Amino acid sequence: MAKSIFNHATLERVIVQPKFWKDTFYGFLLAACLSYFTLSYQGDPSYLKIIAFLWGVPIFYFYLIYIIYPLGEKAIREFTYHAFAGSVVSVLFISLSFFMVYEANIPAFYVIIVMYGLVGAVLGTYFYNRLYLI
């Protein structure tokens, strides 16, 4: 049977480390800022444009690089390969969404349903085939 990447012993070992709590705090601040801009929308599209730009600029990627930096260059290289693959999928999905909404005039609700289905299929494929081991 394949070894799970999630287990109770690892969780117990990780949460006692001060670095875990520091990284969690910084992640919380990042999420709080994004949430603040989203909730501040109230009819001013500038806030949503800021969110879109911050999401497009790889702030989260560099945050994760900061977290894994102590693991060494090999870990950063492997992480970057998978981040690149995920970014390619994101560009494809954004392009498809753009086409569906602006060219095919498909209602946003249906676009969201299709995107959730595609994301589920891609994530299912990634984990079922254990592509994280590549």
C-alpha positions in Angstrom: 0.0 0.0 0.0 1.3 3.5 -0.9 2.5 5.7 1.9 0.3 8.6 2.6 1.8 12.1 2.5 -0.5 13.1 5.4 -0.2 11.4 8.7 -0.8 12.1 12.4 2.8 11.7 13.6 4.0 14.3 11.0 1.3 16.7 12.1 2.3 16.4 15.8 6.0 16.9 15.0 5.3 19.9 12.8 2.9 21.9 14.9 5.3 22.1 17.9 7.9 23.9 15.8 8.0 27.7 16.2 8.6 28.1 12.5 5.2 26.5 11.8 3.5 29.2 13.9 5.5 32.0 12.4 4.7 30.8 8.9 1.1 30.4 9.8 1.0 34.0 11.1 2.4 35.4 7.9 0.0 33.3 5.8 -2.8 34.6 7.9 -1.7 38.2 7.3 -1.6 37.5 3.5 -5.1 36.0 3.5 -6.4 38.8 5.7 -5.2 41.4 3.3 -6.8 39.6 0.4 -10.0 39.2 2.3 -10.0 42.9 3.3 -9.7 44.0 -0.4 -12.4 41.5 -1.4 -14.8 42.7 1.3 -14.0 46.4 0.5 -15.4 46.0 -3.0 -18.8 47.7 -2.3 -19.2 48.8 -5.9 -15.6 50.1 -6.5 -14.0 47.6 -8.9 -10.5 48.9 -8.0 -10.4 46.6 -5.0 -11.1 43.6 -7.1 -8.6 44.7 -9.7 -6.0 44.9 -6.9 -6.9 41.3 -5.8 -6.6 40.1 -9.4 -3.2 41.7 -9.8 -1.9 40.4 -6.5 -3.1 36.9 -7.4 -1.5 37.2 -10.8 1.8 38.4 -9.4 3.3 35.3 -7.6 3.2 36.7 -4.1 2.1 33.4 -2.7 4.8 31.6 -4.6 7.5 33.8 -3.1 6.0 33.3 0.4 6.2 29.6 -0.1 9.8 29.9 -1.4 10.5 31.8 1.9 9.1 28.9 3.8 11.0 26.1 2.0 14.3 28.0 1.6 15.9 26.3 4.6 15.3 22.9 2.9 17.8 23.7 0.3 18.2 24.3 -3.4 16.9 20.9 -4.5 13.6 21.5 -2.6 13.2 24.9 -4.2 13.9 23.5 -7.7 11.4 20.7 -7.3 8.8 23.1 -5.8 9.3 25.5 -8.7 8.7 22.7 -11.3 5.4 21.9 -9.7 4.5 25.6 -9.3 5.2 26.1 -13.0 3.0 23.2 -13.9 0.2 24.6 -11.8 0.7 28.1 -13.3 0.4 26.6 -16.8 -2.9 25.0 -15.8 -4.0 28.3 -14.3 -3.2 30.2 -17.5 -5.2 27.6 -19.5 -8.2 27.8 -17.1 -8.1 31.6 -17.1 -8.0 31.7 -20.9 -10.9 29.2 -21.1 -12.9 31.2 -18.6 -12.2 34.4 -20.6 -13.4 32.7 -23.8 -16.5 31.2 -22.2 -17.6 34.5 -20.7 -16.6 37.1 -23.4 -16.6 35.1 -26.6 -19.2 32.4 -26.1 -21.4 34.5 -23.8 -21.9 31.7 -21.3 -23.4 32.9 -18.0 -20.9 33.2 -15.2 -22.7 30.6 -13.1 -22.1 27.9 -15.7 -18.5 29.0 -16.2 -17.9 28.6 -12.4 -19.5 25.1 -12.5 -17.3 24.1 -15.5 -14.2 25.5 -13.8 -14.9 23.6 -10.6 -15.3 20.4 -12.6 -12.0 21.0 -14.4 -10.1 21.9 -11.2 -11.5 18.8 -9.6 -10.4 16.7 -12.6 -6.9 18.2 -12.6 -6.4 17.8 -8.8 -7.8 14.3 -9.0 -5.4 13.4 -11.7 -2.5 15.0 -9.9 -3.1 13.1 -6.6 -4.4 9.8 -8.1 -1.4 9.4 -10.3 0.9 10.7 -7.5 2.4 13.3 -9.8 3.8 15.0 -6.7 6.5 12.2 -6.6 7.9 13.3 -10.0 
